[in-house]
C-alpha cells in the first residue's frame, strides 16, 4: 500500500511525531456538539464532540455484543479504540490505505486502557476489502467515503462482506435538495484547495437512498446533524491557526460557508443488509 500524503493528515502526524498529544488527533472527523450555539473552540471540547460523533455512528450501526466490526478508513484508530472501550465484547478491525495512519493506530490501540487482544489493522483499499464474503456484522466508514474512487464500489464491497442483517453506517457531506446551484457558486475556491485531498462530488440524500437499494441495503437511519457539527469549524480553525497551517484555515472557512449556507449537509446514515 502507498503512503498517502494529505496535508491535514501530514499535519497531525508531524504534530504527534514532535510529541504533541495523540488525543487531539485520535479522531480526524467532525464533532457532534450538544447544540449549534456552543461557544467553545477549545481542543478539549472538540475531542469530546468527536467522540460523541463516533458514538452516534456506532449507535446507528446497532453494534451487537461479540459482533465483528470493520472500520474502513480507520484513520489513527479512534473509532476502534472507542469500540474497545465502550463495547468491549465486539471484535473490531481497521482498514486504511495509508500505512502511516495504521502505524499510529497501532500505537494508540497498544497504549489504550485495559487488556485487549491485538487489534487487526490492514492496509487496503476501501473498494477492495480483504475480507471474506458474509463474514462481518457491521461495516463503519466515518467521514471518508468521499475520498474513495467510487461510492458504488465501496457499497458493493460492504454488501459482499456483511452477513444478511448486518449493518453499514457512515457519515458524509451531502448536497441539500435544491442546493446544487449554491454549492457550485460557493465551491469554486474550495475545489482549488488540496488540504483535504480528493473529494468526490457530493450526492443528495435521495441519491444515497437509491445507491443503498441498488446494492442490497434497506435504509435504517438518515440523520441530518449539520447544526450540531457547526461548532467544529471554529475549533478546527483554531487548531490549524495555532499550528501555522493557513491552508487549513482557508479551507475550513470555505467549507463552513457551504455548511452555513445550507448547501452542504452533514449526515449520519445507516443501512441493513437485506437477506
N, C-alpha and C positions, 0 to 999 in steps of 0.2 A: 504494500500500500504506500502511496506517496505521502510526503509531508505537504500539508495544505496550508498555505500562508494566507490568512485573513487578518487584516490589521487589528480588529478587535480581539481576536484570539492571540495574536502575537503580543499585544499589549499585556494581556492577562498573564501569559507565560513569562514574559520578561519581568513583570512585577513580582511573581512568585519566585522566579529564579533569584531575584535580588533580596529574598527574604520577606516579601510582603505577605499579609495574611491570606491564607488559602480560603478562608471562609467567605471573603469578599467575592471570589470567583467560583465558588462551589457550583453555583447556578449561573449560566450565561444568559438566562432568559428574563423576560419582563417580570415585574412584580404584581401581585394581586393585593391591593391595599383595601382597608376596611371601607374607605369612602373616596370618591374622586376629589374631595375637598381637603384631604390630608395635607398638611403643610409640614412635610418632613422630607428633606432631601439628604438625610444622613445615610452613610453606608450601613449602619445598623438597621435602620428602617427598611432599606432596600433588601437586605439579607432576609429579614423576616417576611417581607412581602413576596420575595422569590420562592421561599419555602411554602408559603400559602398557595401560590400558583401550582407548585408541584403537587401538593396535597389535593388541590381541586382536580387535577388531571387524573391522579390515582383514584380518586373517588368516582370520577366519570367512568373510568375503566372498570369499576367494581372489582378491584383486585381481591382474589379469594385466598384463604389460607392454603399454603403449600402450592399456590399457583406458580406456574413458570411464566416469567415476565421477560420480554426482550425490549430493552430501551434502545431504540435506533437513533443515532445522532446523540450519543450519551454524553458528549462534552467531557467535562472533568469529573463526571461521576456523581454529580449532586443528586440526581433522581435515584440512582442506585443506592446511595448512602441513605437517602430518605426512606426508601423501601426497607432497607435492612434495620433501620432504627425504629420505624413505626409499624411495619408489617413484617414482623420478624420471622414468620414461617414461610413467606413466599420465597421463590428461588429466582432472583434477578440475574440477567446477563446484559452486557452492554456492547453495542456495535458502533464504531465510528471509523470514518475513512482516514482520519488524521492520527498517525501513531503518536505524535507528541501529546495530544489530548489524552490518549489512552494511558500514557506513562504517568501523567498527573492524576488520572482517575485511579490508577493502581495505588499511588501514594496516599490519596485521600481515603480510599477504602481500607488499605492496610493499617492506617493510623486511626481508624474510627473506633468508637467505644464498643465494648462487648466482645464476645467471642463469636466469630462468624467463619464459615468456610471461605476459602479463597474465592474472590469474585471472578466470574468468567467474562473476560474482555476480549473482543475480537475485532481486528482491523478488517473492515469490509465495506462495500458499497451498499447503501440502503435499498437499491434496486436489485441487488443480487445477494440476498441474505444467506449465509452459510448455515442454514437451519433446516432440519428435516421437515417434510410435509406433516401438517396436523400434529405438531409436537409441543406447541406452547398455548397457554391460556390467555395471555394478554400481550399486545404489542403497543408500546408507547412511542411517540415521536413529538417531543416538546420543542416547539419553535425551530424546526429545522426542515420541514418538508419543502419549503420554498427554495431551499438550496439544491434539492435533488434535480437531476435532469428531467425527470418525468414523475408527476404525481401519480398518474395511472399505473406506471411500472411499479412504484412503491406499493400502491394499494393491492395490486395483483400478488405481489410477494407476501404482503401481510395476510391476504386471504389464503395463500398457499400454506403458510406455516402455522396458522391458527387452527385449533380444533373447532369443530362445529359448536357454536355457542360461545366461543371465545370473543374477546373484545379488542378493538383498536381505539385508542384515544390519542388525540393530537391537539396542538394549538397552532394557529396560523393567523396571519394578517389577511383578512378578506376584504373584497371590494363591496361596498354597500350597494344595494339595489338602486340603480339610477345614478350611481356615483362615478361612472366611467369618465364623464367629461371633466369633473372636478379633479379626479385622480390624474388624468393626462395633463391638465393645466398646471398642477402643482408638483408633478413628479419629474419634470424635465431636468431640474438641477440634481435631484436625487439620483437619477439614472447615471449621472456622470461621476458619482462617488463610488469608490470600491471599498469603503470602510467595512461593510458587512458582506462583501463579496457578491457573487452571482445570486440574484433572486429572480425566480420565475415570476411571470406576470400574475398578480393576484386574481383569484376567481371569487365568484359570489357564493353565498350560502346555497342557492338553488343548484349551482354547478357542482358543489360538493355533494349535495344530496343525490344528484344524478350519477356522479362518479361512484359513490358508495353502492347504489343499486346495481350499477353495471358490473361491479367487481364482486358481488355476492354478499353485501352487507345490508343490515337493517339499521336505520338511524335510531340511536338511543338518546343522545344529548346534543343540543346545539345551543350553547350558552354564550351570548354576546357579553363579554366582560370588559368592553372597551373603557367604560367610565372608571372602573376600579383599577385599570392599568395606567391611567393618565399621570399619577404621581411618579411613575417610573422615569418620565422624561427629565424632570429637574434632578432626580437622583443620579441618573446616568450622565447628565450634563456636568454635574459637579464632579463626578468620578473622573470623567475624561479631562475636564479643565485642570483638575489638580495633578493629573498625570502629564499635562502638557500636550495632550492629543487633540489638537484643534480640529483635525479632520473628523474625529468622532463627535465633537461638539457641533460642528456644522451639520453633520448627518442627522444627529438627534433633533436638531432644530427643524429640519425638513420633514422628518417622519412625524414629529409632533404636530406640525402644521396640518399634515394629511389626517391625522387622528382627530384633532380638534375640529377640523372642518367637516368631519363625518364621512370622508371618502374611504378611509382606512378603518376597518373594524377588527378588533381582536376577539377571536372566538376559541372556546374550548369545545371540541366536538368528539363524540364517541359513537361507535357503531358496534353491533353484534354480528359475528359471522353466522350467516344462515346455514342451516343444516344441509 
